[in-house]
């Protein structure tokens, strides 16, 4: 997997069984949630990421990161 995979990240990834999408904490084996659609997983992932102030990595069906959202502790915050 490309990108940071530690406890400061959450990932929206395709379910290994091929049905649906999972939200996982970086480095975790078990999913925090399983959803039928990617949008449901993204919505849940954003809620969890905001509450835990982590980076959210949203993956495509092929596993590559398509989008990344920062919800705290951004190592490269925008310059104001």
N, C-alpha and C positions, 0 to 999 in steps of 0.2 A: 504494500500500500504506500502510496506517495504521501508525503506530508507528515506532520507531527502526529504521533499516536501515543499520547500520554494521558494522565488523569486530568489534564487541563483542556481536553477536547471531548466533543461528542460527535458521532458520525451517523449519518443516515445512509444505510447501505442496503443493497438487495439481499433478501433472505437467502441463505445458502440452499434451502430446499427449492427455491425458484418461485415460491408463492409469496408475494408481498414484500414488505420493507421492514427493516429493523432499525431501531435507534440504539446505539451502543456507546458507552463511555470508552474513551481511548484506552486500549490495552485490555479491555474486558472480554471475556469469553461469552458471557450471557448478555442478551439484549435487555435493555431497560423497557422496551416496548416493541410489539409487533403489530403491523398495520397492513390493511389490504391495499392501500394506495400510497404512492410516494408523497402526495400532498398531505395526507394525514400524518405520516411519519415526520415530514418537515415541520408541520405545525407543532407537534408534540416536542420534537427536537429543539425548536426555538424556545419553547416554554422552559424546558429543562435547562437549556444552555444559559438563558437569561437568569434563571433563579440560582444557578451554580456558578455563574460568571465564567463560562468556558468559551472556547472557540467551537463553532459548529461547522463541520465539513459535510457537505451534501454531495454524495457520489452518484454517478450515472449507473445505468444497468451493467456496464462493463467494469465497474469498480473504480473508475478514475474519478478524481475530485472535479466536480463541475462548478461548485460554488462554495465560498467560505464566508461565514459571518462571525464577527467578533462581538462577544457579549461580556467583555471585561478582561482585565489583565492582558491587553493587547501588547505583544512585544514590539510592535511597530506602529504606534498610534499616529494618526495623521497630524501633520504640523499645522498649527493654527495660525 
